[in-house]
C-alpha cells in the first residue's frame, strides 16, 4: 500500500488486504512493518484497533502518523489521524471527522468529511499535508491539531498526495493532469508540465 524511508536503513511499509466476509461484505485489514537494517529483516508495528489505512508518514524511527477511515470507499467516510512517538506502542487520536455534524468531537479537531483520503506527509517541525481525492488539500503546522485548506491552483483534487521534500517545497499533480510545484508551502503553485 505504501512505503516511507527514514534513511538507507530504516524503512516502513504499510500493507493492506481485503477479503469477502461470510455475508458478502468486505473485511479490511491493515498492517505496518519496519525494517531497521535496510529491508533484510522486518517487524510488525502495532496499529490502532480496527485501523483502516489511507496514509502513513514517519518523521523518525519513533514518531509517525497514520490516516485511517472507518469505512472503505464511501467518499463521506469518517476519517481519523493517529500519532505515535514511541514507534507504535501507543497511538493517540489527533483529529477526526464527525459523520453527522462535521464539527469537533471528543475534543479532537474535525477533519473534513468530504473526500477520499489519498495519503499524508508530515515533517519533524509539525508541518503536514493531507491529500484528498474529491476534497481539499489540507495543511497543518501544529502536528495535525488544526488545518487550513491549501490554495491549490484552480482544482481541489490532488493526484496523488503531494510529494513534499521539505516543509515548503513540493510537487503535485492536479485533477486536470498538470504537474505543479510550490516553494512556499502551497501558497502559490507554478505549472511545471505541460509548459
TIZA-598522 format. One record per residue: residue in one letter; residue number from 1; x, y, z of N, C-alpha, C in turn. Coordinates in pm, 1 decimal, padded with zeros to 6 digits. Each point is the difference from the previous one (the first is absolute). Layout:
BEGIN
  r    k        nX        nY        nZ       caX       caY       caZ        cX        cY        cZ
  a  NUM         X         Y         Z         X         Y         Z         X         Y         Z
...
This chain:
BEGIN
  r    k        nX        nY        nZ       caX       caY       caZ        cX        cY        cZ
  x    1   00082.1  -00119.5   00000.0  -00082.1   00119.5   00000.0   00086.3   00125.6   00000.0
  x    2   00106.9   00001.4   00083.4   00078.5   00122.0   00011.3   00135.4  -00031.7   00060.8
  x    3   00100.3   00081.4  -00033.9   00134.2  -00015.3   00054.4   00050.5   00136.8   00042.2
  x    4   00073.3   00004.9   00111.0   00056.5   00125.2   00049.4   00139.2  -00029.3   00055.1
  x    5   00102.2   00062.8  -00058.4   00138.9  -00024.2   00039.5   00049.4   00115.3   00085.5
  x    6   00053.8  -00031.4   00117.2   00059.2   00101.0   00087.1   00143.7   00026.5  -00043.1
  x    7   00072.8  -00106.9  -00029.2   00136.4   00008.6  -00051.4   00029.3  -00130.5  -00073.7
  x    8   00125.8  -00027.2  -00029.6   00032.1  -00120.6  -00078.5  -00025.3  -00128.9   00076.5
  x    9  -00015.9   00006.6   00131.5  -00021.7  -00120.5   00079.5  -00142.4  -00016.3   00051.7
  x   10  -00066.2   00110.8   00032.3  -00131.8  -00008.1   00064.4  -00109.2   00023.9  -00102.9
  x   11  -00081.4  -00104.3  -00021.5  -00104.3   00001.3  -00101.8  -00131.2  -00047.2   00063.4
  x   12  -00106.3   00075.7  -00021.6  -00133.6  -00038.9   00044.5  -00082.9  -00038.8  -00121.6
  x   13  -00077.8  -00107.1   00012.4  -00089.2  -00045.0  -00107.1  -00137.7  -00024.5   00060.2
  x   14  -00103.0   00052.2  -00066.1  -00137.9  -00028.0   00039.3  -00058.1  -00097.8  -00100.1
  x   15  -00061.5  -00104.3   00049.5  -00060.0  -00102.5  -00085.9  -00148.3  -00008.3   00030.9
  x   16  -00079.7  -00022.1  -00104.4  -00144.1  -00006.2   00016.7  -00053.7  -00121.4  -00073.6
  x   17  -00103.9  -00060.1   00055.8  -00066.0  -00110.5  -00069.2  -00149.8   00006.5   00028.3
  x   18  -00076.0  -00056.7  -00090.2  -00144.5  -00006.0   00021.0  -00049.0  -00137.2  -00042.9
  x   19  -00099.8  -00047.6   00070.0  -00059.1  -00129.6  -00031.9  -00150.5   00011.4   00012.4
  x   20  -00071.6  -00083.3  -00071.3  -00145.8  -00002.8   00013.0  -00037.6  -00070.5   00128.4
  x   21  -00093.1   00058.5   00070.8  -00045.5  -00063.4   00123.6  -00105.7  -00104.7  -00032.5
  x   22  -00045.3  -00067.8   00101.6  -00097.7  -00107.0  -00015.5  -00128.8   00048.8  -00064.8
  x   23  -00037.1   00127.6   00023.0  -00126.0   00052.5  -00050.5   00017.3   00086.2  -00124.6
  x   24   00117.2  -00006.2  -00063.6   00017.9   00069.0  -00126.3   00062.2   00137.4   00009.4
  x   25   00011.6   00055.6   00121.1   00065.1   00129.0   00015.5   00150.9  -00015.3   00001.5
  x   26   00067.0   00108.4   00012.8   00146.1  -00004.6   00001.6   00051.2   00024.2   00140.9
  x   27   00110.3  -00067.2   00032.4   00072.0   00024.7   00124.5   00138.1   00048.3  -00039.0
  x   28   00043.6   00107.7   00061.8   00128.5   00060.2  -00034.5   00094.8  -00011.5   00118.5
  x   29   00124.1  -00025.8  -00030.1   00101.7  -00005.3   00103.6   00123.9   00073.2  -00047.3
  x   30   00066.0   00070.3   00088.6   00118.6   00075.3  -00035.7   00109.6  -00024.4   00102.4
  x   31   00122.4  -00010.7  -00048.7   00115.2  -00024.8   00085.2   00112.2   00094.5  -00039.4
  x   32   00085.5   00031.9   00096.5   00118.3   00081.6  -00025.2   00121.0  -00078.5   00047.8
  x   33   00103.2  -00003.4  -00083.1   00123.4  -00070.4   00031.7   00116.9   00095.7  -00007.9
  x   34   00105.6  -00025.3   00079.1   00120.0   00082.0  -00003.8   00121.9  -00089.4  -00013.1
  x   35   00094.2   00045.9  -00080.2   00131.4  -00061.9  -00008.0   00100.8   00102.2   00049.3
  x   36   00090.4  -00044.3   00084.7   00104.3   00088.9   00052.2   00137.3  -00036.3  -00054.5
  x   37   00001.3  -00093.2  -00096.5   00127.6  -00045.3  -00056.2  -00003.7  -00005.0  -00153.1
  x   38  -00061.7   00099.7  -00060.5  -00000.5   00008.5  -00145.7  -00085.1  -00104.5  -00068.9
  x   39  -00109.8  -00037.5   00060.1  -00099.3  -00092.9  -00056.9   00045.2  -00145.9   00002.9
  x   40   00095.2  -00033.5   00084.6   00038.6  -00141.2   00015.1  -00093.0  -00074.3   00094.6
  x   41  -00038.4   00063.9   00110.1  -00094.9  -00061.2   00093.6  -00109.2   00102.4   00030.6
  x   42  -00117.2  -00050.7   00040.7  -00116.8   00085.1   00022.9  -00067.2  -00035.8   00131.4
  x   43  -00058.5   00100.0   00063.7  -00084.5  -00023.7   00116.5  -00129.2   00078.0  -00017.1
  x   44  -00108.5  -00054.3   00052.6  -00129.3   00066.5  -00013.7  -00016.2   00108.0   00106.7
  x   45  -00053.5   00113.1  -00042.8  -00030.7   00110.6   00090.8  -00145.5  -00013.2   00042.2
  x   46  -00025.0   00016.2   00127.1  -00137.8  -00002.8   00049.7  -00076.1   00118.3  -00057.4
  x   47  -00118.3  -00025.5  -00056.7  -00084.4   00107.1  -00052.3  -00126.3   00011.2   00085.8
  x   48  -00070.9   00111.8  -00008.8  -00123.3   00014.3   00077.6  -00101.0  -00109.6  -00034.5
  x   49  -00082.6  -00034.6   00095.6  -00100.8  -00103.1  -00020.7  -00094.9   00041.1  -00112.0
  x   50  -00034.3  -00095.5  -00087.0  -00089.8   00022.1  -00114.2   00053.2   00107.4  -00094.8
  x   51   00130.5   00011.0  -00010.6   00060.5   00100.6  -00086.4  -00021.4  -00035.2  -00146.0
  x   52  -00053.7   00095.7  -00076.9  -00013.3  -00013.3  -00144.3   00084.7   00107.4  -00064.3
  x   53   00113.3  -00036.9  -00054.7   00101.2   00095.1  -00040.2  -00028.3   00075.2  -00128.6
  x   54   00029.0   00130.2   00001.4  -00009.1   00085.0  -00118.1   00121.8   00090.1  -00012.4
  x   55   00099.6  -00018.4   00085.3   00119.4   00081.2  -00009.1   00090.6  -00022.1   00119.0
  x   56   00131.5   00016.8  -00022.3   00099.0  -00022.8   00103.2   00114.2   00098.1  -00022.6
  x   57   00052.0   00057.9   00107.9   00116.1   00087.7  -00010.0   00081.0  -00011.9   00128.5
  x   58   00129.8  -00028.3  -00014.1   00090.4  -00012.0   00114.3   00103.9   00110.1  -00009.2
  x   59   00021.3   00072.1   00109.9   00099.6   00107.0   00001.6   00126.4  -00042.6   00074.0
  x   60  -00006.2  -00112.2   00069.7   00115.5  -00058.9   00067.2  -00034.5  -00146.4   00025.9
  x   61   00094.4  -00079.6   00047.6  -00032.1  -00140.3   00030.1  -00108.2  -00016.4   00106.7
  x   62  -00019.8   00102.0   00083.4  -00099.3  -00008.8   00107.4  -00126.8   00079.1  -00028.2
  x   63   00010.8   00105.9  -00078.1  -00111.1   00093.7  -00015.6  -00066.1  -00016.1  -00136.1
  x   64  -00130.9  -00030.2   00002.1  -00069.7  -00020.4  -00125.9  -00148.1   00030.8   00008.5
  x   65  -00062.1   00007.2  -00118.0  -00142.5   00031.8  -00014.4  -00065.4  -00105.0  -00088.8
  x   66  -00123.4  -00034.8   00031.8  -00080.9  -00087.9  -00083.9  -00134.3   00066.6  -00025.0
  x   67  -00045.8  -00003.8  -00124.4  -00133.7   00047.3  -00033.8  -00086.9  -00122.0  -00020.5
  x   68  -00109.4  -00007.3   00073.1  -00089.7  -00113.7  -00012.0  -00140.5   00043.6  -00034.3
  x   69  -00076.6  -00092.6  -00054.4  -00141.3   00023.3  -00026.1  -00079.5  -00112.8   00062.5
  x   70  -00124.4   00028.2   00032.3  -00084.5  -00100.3   00063.1  -00079.6  -00080.6  -00100.6
  x   71  -00006.7   00047.9  -00124.7  -00070.9  -00072.7  -00104.5   00082.2   00011.3  -00127.5
  x   72   00014.4  -00107.2  -00075.6   00074.1   00009.9  -00125.4  -00085.1   00056.7  -00112.5
  x   73   00058.0   00081.2  -00083.0  -00054.7   00044.8  -00127.8  -00142.3   00053.5   00008.5
  x   74  -00024.3   00097.3   00085.8  -00133.8   00057.3   00005.2  -00002.8   00150.2  -00024.1
  x   75   00116.3   00065.7   00000.1   00002.6   00143.4  -00027.1  -00029.1   00084.8   00121.4
  x   76  -00108.6  -00029.4   00070.9  -00032.5   00073.8   00121.8   00039.8  -00080.0   00123.3
  x   77   00105.6  -00076.7  -00012.6   00039.5  -00086.1   00110.4   00061.8   00079.0   00115.4
  x   78  -00026.5  -00040.2   00123.3   00067.0   00062.3   00113.9   00150.6  -00021.8  -00010.9
  x   79   00078.7   00102.9   00031.4   00145.0  -00005.2  -00011.1   00061.7   00023.3   00136.7
  x   80   00111.8  -00067.7   00026.9   00068.4   00013.0   00128.1   00149.9   00012.3  -00025.6
  x   81   00065.0   00098.9   00063.2   00144.3   00014.8  -00006.7   00058.6  -00043.0   00133.5
  x   82   00088.8  -00100.7  -00004.7   00065.8  -00053.2   00118.9   00144.8   00048.0   00004.7
  x   83   00055.1   00007.5   00122.2   00139.0   00043.2   00019.9   00066.2  -00087.9   00104.9
  x   84   00126.1  -00036.0  -00024.2   00079.8  -00072.6   00098.6   00135.8   00066.9   00013.0
  x   85   00055.8  -00003.7   00120.3   00138.5   00043.9   00019.3   00082.8  -00109.1   00066.2
  x   86  -00053.5  -00123.1  -00001.3   00072.6  -00113.2   00058.0  -00004.4  -00122.1  -00092.9
  x   87   00012.2   00025.7  -00129.5   00006.9  -00105.5  -00101.8  -00121.9  -00090.7  -00001.1
  x   88  -00116.9   00055.8   00029.0  -00123.8  -00075.4  -00011.8  -00043.4  -00073.7   00124.3
  x   89   00072.3   00011.0   00109.4  -00046.0  -00066.0   00123.2  -00130.4   00062.8   00048.0
  x   90  -00011.6   00131.2  -00019.8  -00122.2   00072.2   00035.4  -00035.5   00095.0  -00113.4
  x   91  -00129.7   00007.4  -00030.7  -00049.7   00091.5  -00103.1  -00103.2   00093.1   00061.7
  x   92   00009.0   00127.5  -00032.2  -00097.5   00099.1   00044.4  -00075.4   00054.7  -00119.9
  x   93  -00129.1   00026.2   00018.8  -00078.7   00063.8  -00105.4   00028.2   00149.3   00005.0
  x   94   00050.4   00053.8  -00110.7   00029.7   00142.5  -00008.7  -00120.1   00076.0  -00057.0
  x   95  -00062.9  -00056.4  -00101.8  -00114.0   00065.6  -00064.3  -00090.3  -00105.7  -00060.8
  x   96  -00127.0   00035.0  -00016.4  -00092.8  -00091.7  -00066.5  -00118.7   00078.6  -00053.2
  x   97  -00078.4  -00064.9  -00085.3  -00120.9   00062.1  -00052.3  -00121.2  -00060.0   00068.7
  x   98  -00099.7   00082.0   00015.7  -00126.3  -00044.3   00057.5  -00098.0  -00019.1  -00114.7
  x   99  -00044.7  -00122.7  -00024.7  -00086.4  -00025.2  -00115.3  -00134.9   00071.2   00006.3
  x  100  -00042.5   00046.8   00116.3  -00130.9   00064.8   00010.0   00008.3   00151.9  -00005.4
  x  101   00096.3   00058.5   00068.9   00005.2   00145.6   00008.5   00124.2   00060.7  -00063.8
  x  102   00102.2  -00081.0  -00024.4   00126.8   00046.9  -00053.6   00060.6   00109.3   00089.2
  x  103  -00028.5  -00008.3   00129.9   00056.5   00094.2   00096.7   00086.6  -00077.0   00098.5
  x  104   00066.4   00072.1   00088.1   00087.9  -00063.9   00096.8  -00077.4  -00099.2   00084.8
  x  105   00060.6  -00115.9   00021.3  -00059.8  -00101.8   00085.0   00107.6  -00052.5   00092.6
  x  106  -00036.3  -00029.2   00121.5   00094.4  -00054.3   00098.5   00126.7   00084.1   00008.3
  x  107  -00015.6   00131.1  -00013.7   00110.4   00094.9   00009.0   00104.6  -00018.0  -00110.0
  x  108  -00033.6  -00070.2  -00107.2   00091.1  -00015.9  -00112.4  -00041.3   00094.4  -00111.7
  x  109   00098.3   00062.0  -00062.5  -00030.4   00090.5  -00109.9  -00063.9  -00077.8  -00114.3
  x  110  -00098.3   00060.3  -00063.5  -00073.1  -00068.7  -00105.2   00077.6   00001.7  -00131.1
  x  111   00006.8  -00114.5  -00065.2   00048.4  -00010.0  -00136.9  -00120.7   00011.0  -00092.2
  x  112   00015.4   00053.5  -00120.6  -00113.7   00006.6  -00092.2  -00054.5  -00139.4  -00029.1
  x  113  -00129.0  -00010.0  -00004.4  -00062.9  -00128.5  -00026.6   00004.8  -00034.4  -00148.2
  x  114  -00006.4   00101.4  -00085.9  -00002.8  -00022.5  -00144.6   00138.4  -00038.6  -00049.9
  x  115   00005.1  -00090.4  -00096.2   00125.7  -00036.2  -00064.4   00052.6  -00135.7   00041.2
  x  116   00081.6  -00056.2  -00089.5   00065.1  -00127.2   00023.6   00144.4   00027.3   00041.0
  x  117   00041.1  -00033.3   00122.2   00138.7   00024.2   00039.0   00095.2  -00069.1  -00097.5
  x  118   00106.8   00070.3  -00035.8   00091.3  -00052.0  -00101.2   00144.9   00013.8   00045.6
  x  119   00024.3  -00016.4   00127.5   00134.8   00003.7   00051.1   00030.4   00124.1   00081.6
  x  120   00107.2  -00010.8   00079.3   00040.4   00108.7   00087.8   00151.4   00014.4  -00004.0
  x  121   00047.7   00117.7   00035.4   00143.4   00024.2   00013.5   00021.5   00098.9   00113.0
  x  122   00081.6  -00040.5   00099.3   00030.9   00085.4   00114.2   00150.1   00019.0   00012.6
  x  123   00038.5   00109.9   00067.3   00140.3   00031.3   00024.2   00022.8   00018.9   00149.4
  x  124   00127.0  -00004.7   00039.8   00037.9   00003.8   00140.8  -00052.8   00123.8   00072.4
  x  125  -00009.2   00114.0  -00069.3  -00044.3   00123.1   00066.4  -00151.5   00007.4   00017.9
  x  126  -00073.7  -00103.5  -00042.6  -00145.2  -00002.6   00017.5  -00079.5   00041.6  -00121.0
  x  127   00068.3   00044.4  -00106.8  -00069.7   00031.7  -00124.4  -00042.1  -00130.0  -00067.0
  x  128  -00122.1  -00002.0  -00050.8  -00048.7  -00119.7  -00066.6  -00102.4   00033.1  -00106.6
  x  129  -00015.8  -00093.7  -00093.5  -00094.5   00014.8  -00110.4  -00085.7  -00125.3  -00008.7
  x  130  -00129.0   00018.6  -00026.3  -00092.0  -00111.2  -00021.7  -00064.9   00021.2  -00136.1
  x  131   00022.4  -00094.9  -00089.4  -00060.3   00006.4  -00132.4  -00133.3  -00071.1  -00001.1
  x  132  -00087.3   00040.3  -00090.8  -00133.2  -00058.2  -00004.6  -00055.7   00008.0  -00140.8
  x  133  -00039.6  -00114.6  -00054.3  -00070.7  -00000.9  -00127.1  -00141.1   00052.3   00024.2
  x  134  -00047.5   00084.9  -00089.4  -00132.4   00061.4   00011.1  -00015.8   00076.1   00130.9
  x  135   00108.9   00053.4   00047.7  -00001.5   00075.8   00124.8   00099.8   00112.5  -00009.2
  x  136   00060.7   00033.6   00110.8   00089.3   00113.8   00007.4   00137.5  -00044.9   00045.7
  x  137   00103.4   00065.1  -00048.8   00134.0  -00019.5   00053.1   00009.2   00080.6   00128.7
  x  138   00028.4  -00068.2   00111.5   00004.8   00065.8   00130.1   00143.5   00013.7   00047.8
  x  139   00026.2   00107.6   00074.6   00131.5   00022.1   00059.1  -00015.6   00025.6   00148.8
  x  140   00091.8  -00056.7   00078.6   00005.9   00024.7   00143.1   00140.9   00043.8   00035.8
  x  141   00013.9   00083.3   00100.5   00132.5   00039.0   00048.1   00017.0  -00034.3   00147.7
  x  142  -00097.2  -00073.8   00057.2   00005.6  -00034.3   00142.4  -00024.6  -00149.1   00022.2
  x  143   00062.8  -00082.2  -00084.6  -00007.0  -00146.8   00011.8  -00142.0  -00052.9  -00013.5
  x  144  -00081.9   00066.0  -00080.5  -00132.2  -00053.9  -00030.1  -00111.0   00045.6   00089.2
  x  145   00025.3   00096.3   00086.6  -00107.1   00045.2   00090.2  -00098.0   00093.6  -00070.6
  x  146   00051.1   00088.0  -00088.3  -00086.7   00089.4  -00076.0   00041.4  -00003.2  -00147.0
  x  147  -00094.9   00036.7  -00087.6   00022.1  -00010.9  -00144.2  -00048.2   00123.9  -00073.1
  x  148   00064.2   00025.0  -00113.1  -00046.5   00101.0  -00093.7   00008.3  -00058.0  -00139.7
  x  149  -00098.8   00028.2  -00085.0   00010.4  -00047.2  -00138.7   00111.6   00074.2  -00072.1
  x  150   00070.6  -00072.5  -00086.4   00108.3   00057.7  -00077.9  -00056.7   00053.8  -00129.8
  x  151   00046.2   00115.7  -00042.3  -00040.4   00060.1  -00126.0   00062.7  -00080.7  -00112.9
  x  152  -00071.9  -00099.6  -00048.3   00057.1  -00092.6  -00096.8  -00050.6   00030.0  -00141.2
  x  153   00070.1   00083.5  -00072.4  -00032.9   00040.5  -00136.8  -00150.1   00023.2  -00013.6
  x  154  -00059.0  -00043.5  -00109.7  -00144.7   00016.1  -00019.3  -00075.5  -00127.6   00032.6
  x  155   00072.0  -00104.4   00036.4  -00062.9  -00128.3   00027.6   00012.5  -00031.8   00148.2
  x  156  -00094.1  -00073.4   00053.0   00010.2  -00041.7   00139.3   00062.9  -00137.2   00010.9
  x  157  -00011.6  -00083.3  -00102.2   00052.8  -00135.2   00007.9   00150.9  -00002.9  -00019.3
  x  158   00065.0  -00089.2   00069.6   00143.2  -00023.3  -00012.7   00020.3  -00147.3  -00027.9
  x  159   00069.2  -00031.8  -00108.3   00020.6  -00139.5  -00037.8   00149.3  -00022.0  -00018.3
  x  160   00068.9  -00074.3   00082.0  -00039.9  -00047.0   00133.6   00028.0   00107.7   00102.9
  x  161   00018.0  -00041.2   00127.7   00034.1   00098.7   00101.4   00127.8   00070.8  -00042.9
  x  162   00011.5   00130.0   00024.1   00119.6   00072.4  -00042.9   00127.7  -00062.0   00054.7
  x  163   00103.9   00007.3  -00078.4   00130.5  -00050.9   00038.8   00083.0   00117.8   00050.9
  x  164   00002.1   00019.4   00131.5   00075.4   00109.8   00059.8   00136.0  -00051.1   00045.6
  x  165   00105.6   00072.0  -00039.4   00135.7  -00036.6   00040.7   00043.8   00081.8   00120.6
  x  166  -00074.2   00104.1   00032.3   00023.4   00079.1   00120.4  -00134.0   00059.4   00041.7
  x  167   00001.2   00076.1   00108.0  -00123.8   00060.1   00047.8  -00059.2   00096.8  -00101.1
  x  168   00083.7   00055.0  -00088.8  -00046.2   00102.6  -00093.1  -00002.1  -00042.8  -00145.8
  x  169   00085.0  -00094.5  -00038.9   00012.5  -00033.2  -00141.6  -00060.7  -00136.1  -00032.8
  x  170  -00079.5  -00001.5  -00106.9  -00059.8  -00125.4  -00041.4  -00058.6   00007.0  -00139.3
  x  171  -00030.2  -00116.8  -00053.2  -00066.0  -00014.6  -00130.2  -00133.5  -00070.4   00020.1
  x  172  -00089.8   00020.9  -00093.4  -00128.6  -00069.3   00002.3  -00053.1  -00008.7  -00141.6
  x  173  -00093.3  -00091.6  -00019.5  -00069.7  -00012.2  -00127.3  -00145.5   00034.5   00026.0
  x  174  -00049.7   00097.5  -00072.7  -00137.6   00044.1   00020.7  -00096.9  -00090.8  -00074.8
  x  175  -00127.6   00017.6   00029.0  -00102.6  -00083.1  -00062.6  -00003.9   00018.7  -00150.8
  x  176   00046.8   00116.4  -00048.8   00004.1   00019.9  -00144.4   00137.7  -00040.3  -00057.4
  x  177   00069.2  -00088.6   00071.8   00125.9  -00065.6  -00040.3   00112.8   00097.3  -00030.8
  x  178   00013.7   00102.7   00080.3   00112.6   00090.8  -00011.6   00095.0  -00024.0   00117.5
  x  179   00129.9  -00003.6  -00029.7   00100.8  -00009.6   00104.5   00030.1   00140.5   00048.1
  x  180  -00016.3   00023.3   00130.2   00020.4   00132.8   00055.5   00102.2  -00006.5   00113.0
  x  181   00060.9   00114.4   00030.2   00109.9   00008.7   00095.2  -00022.5   00120.0   00091.3
  x  182   00030.7  -00017.9   00129.1  -00008.8   00110.1   00095.8   00129.0   00008.3   00079.4
  x  183   00039.3   00121.1   00036.3   00115.5   00018.3   00087.7  -00038.0   00080.6   00123.6
  x  184  -00129.6   00025.8   00016.1  -00045.6   00078.4   00115.2  -00111.4  -00070.6   00077.6
  x  185   00012.3  -00132.0   00007.5  -00095.4  -00076.0   00080.7  -00140.1  -00004.9  -00055.2
  x  186  -00014.8   00015.2  -00131.6  -00130.6  -00011.1  -00062.2  -00075.3   00129.7  -00013.7
  x  187   00060.8   00113.4   00037.9  -00068.0   00128.7  -00018.7  -00013.6   00033.1  -00148.0
  x  188   00105.1  -00029.4  -00075.7  -00005.3   00019.4  -00145.0   00058.1  -00123.2  -00067.9
  x  189  -00047.1  -00025.5  -00122.8   00044.5  -00114.9  -00078.5   00038.8   00045.6  -00139.6
  x  190   00108.3  -00058.3  -00051.3   00044.0   00025.7  -00137.0  -00022.6  -00126.0  -00082.5
  x  191  -00058.3   00018.2  -00116.1  -00022.1  -00113.8  -00089.3   00133.9  -00041.4  -00061.8
  x  192   00037.2  -00126.0   00020.0   00127.4  -00052.3  -00050.9  -00020.6  -00073.8  -00130.8
  x  193  -00109.3  -00076.4  -00008.0  -00029.9  -00074.5  -00122.9  -00151.4  -00008.8  -00016.0
  x  194  -00055.2   00016.8  -00118.4   00074.5   00037.0  -00121.6   00030.6   00149.9   00000.4
  x  195   00108.5   00037.1  -00066.9   00037.9   00141.4  -00012.6  -00065.2   00055.0  -00125.4
